[in-house]
Amino acid sequence: MPGVAIGDTPDGQVASPSSPIPPPTAVAADAAGNIHFGASNRVRRIAAGTGELSTVAFVVAATALRFDSAGNLYIADFGGYK
């Protein structure tokens, strides 16, 4: 999907090196190697192995992403008041 930012790529599509990532506001990897990042008012996941994109959460501005030892994702959402 040339010219489409990964932050705006539809769920189910594969992340492509030719699709630029908008400046992420936060990045974290889980124990399985999936990459999670905040961009374009969403937290997205790039699946390890397949590269498939999915939306994990809608946010105002993810400022930090962290996983605990059980694999739960915690999101600091600036201005989200959740």
Secondary structure as GFF3:
##gff-version 3
##sequence-region A 1 82
A	DSSP	three_ten_helix	6	8	.	.	.	ID=ss1
A	DSSP	beta_strand	26	29	.	.	.	ID=ss2
A	DSSP	beta_strand	35	39	.	.	.	ID=ss3
A	DSSP	beta_strand	42	46	.	.	.	ID=ss4
A	DSSP	beta_strand	53	58	.	.	.	ID=ss5
A	DSSP	beta_strand	62	67	.	.	.	ID=ss6
A	DSSP	beta_strand	73	77	.	.	.	ID=ss7
###
